[in-house]
Amino acid sequence: MASTHAPGPAGLLTCAGLGKRFGAHAAVTDLDLTLQPGEFVCLLGPSGCGKSTLLRLIAGFETPSTGTIRLGGADITADPPHRRPVNMMFQSYALFPHLSVAANLAYGLSGLGRAARQARVDDLLRLVRLDGFGPRRPDTLSGGQRQRVALARALARAPQVLLLDEPLGALDRALREETQGELRALQRRLGTSFIVVTHDPAEALALADRIGVMEGGRLVQIGDGASLYERPANRFVAGLLGDVNLIPGRVRDRDPGGLTRLDTALGPLRARGAAAGEGVIALRPERIALSRAPSGDGPDLPGQVVETTYLGDRVRLRVRLADGTAWRVSAPTDAEAPAVGETVHLSYPPERAWLMPAAG
Amino acid sequence: MRALDRIALTCGLGFLYAPILILVIYSFNASALVTVWGGFSTRWYGVLVADVPLREAAGISLVVALASAALATVFGTLAALALDRGGRFAGRRVFLGLIYAPLVMPEVITGLSLLLLFVGFGLDRGLLTLVVAHATLGLGFVAVIVGARLRGLDRSLEEAAADLGAAPARVFATVTLPLIAPSLAAAFLLAFTLSLDDLVIASFVSGPGATTLPMRLYSQVRLGVNPEINAASTLLVGTVTAIVLTASWLTGRKGSA
């Protein structure tokens, strides 16, 4: 399976012009999303950005105010939840407390005969490595075990699309990283399309083929992790995916190499990407080269070290530049790191800096 | 400070329960005089068992309590569901307030208004009017108890059931109902004791041939208290206490989770 898919017009699941208002509050606004078969998409954003509402719209728990949802070519916008071939894994797991683990897994299998149902439940228990847990009650399980029961129950009906609302949110950190790998492997093996809602950028990067960043009910940008990190659509996306230095400026012209030249408070600087009028350069801390003497390549930006933090694999520095702004710089630990107060020269390869529009 | 607390508590509890305790003690009085202790005896319980009109009244009370509690539980639960799940329908707040009204309404007024209603409809007063009146009395209590449980219910459980292909009726039968069952049982028991205890409303809406136990006891007391009344009252107090304890145990238990 390819790690990225070109979002073609005919996907498995298509949301078009989708909107949801609660009274005066617009939770989701004019949202287009196409999911390919077998694709793993993460919806990433802070709480209240509309990502959970979008999931609930697809599951059928909310009725959209505008737009349509199509699944495999059929319009399912008006279908109630129990008629949609999608399933959801809830953030709270929502395991039925009055039923055993096996009965929880069998709940969605009422169409099968007794023997077939039993066989399917056994398969599911094996799938999530909970053999022998069938007769147990959910409240006798650990958090990690409950999480796996919830996942197995959501997979029981072999949905075309599985929706997961913060599936790893309730697990502690060590277990979360282990479970990320398992979830990814399971999705690859089953070939089911997954839509995962998360507020954790690291989790989105670790899991997804494509990441959709949501802000204020809108899908701001969707793409694979690298394109979001390297070519963010705006400041919000740039800051969400990791540390970034933002340098505002006015676009002057293009250089022969196709890079855009800007006038900034630090003098003329260059970056990839295009903007009209005002623009902002996004520069990742690890792309900045740090030296004690001016280097020949790129711009030469002298500054003073105001803070250093040793992190083992990297050294984090804050360097005050001529215009008074402090840049974050991430330097490898193999060279001797400059001390606080020392004057250093910063530089960067212009093709690794990204220009975004100033607005947004 | 500790001692003072204990004295206050003893006085308070004594004030509440001493009369009942005296009633229970005197129900084991060998003497026929209520105020004179003539030694321990269970003779009045024997007299009680042999008292056919009293036994009939107890039977009627039981039938009325069971029937009215069942009606109150069904309709009270429906009211609670409508108020919790009906969305923001017009008049929801008014209905919510109206549910509480019978809880604080003086029983004389409830009884009188029901009497006027039954007369207006030309209904003969008897067992049926008694059941309807007591169901009305219990309905508000049921709606409040079941409503509290519904509000505490995790809605994602019902959503999960729907998500797994269950139509609304199956969601209710297999998820909602089992999870609110303890509160239904508690509400039923409370409605049952309310009916069993009631004298005022019953006096208004009951007719010939439908004399309840409290009515029978009250009419006997007017002719003079005898230890048989004490024995009957002791049994009634015991029954009600047992039921109320069961109900509070059911509501106090953490669902079935």
Interface residues (C-beta under 8 A of the other chain):
Chain A: A59 G60 F61 P80 P81 H82 N87 M88 F90 Q91 S92 A94 F96 P97 H98 Y107 G108 S110 G111 D139 R153 A154 A156 R157
Chain B: D154 S156 L157 E159 A160 A161 A162 D163 L164 G165 A166 A167 P168 T174 V175 P178 L179 G255 S256 A257
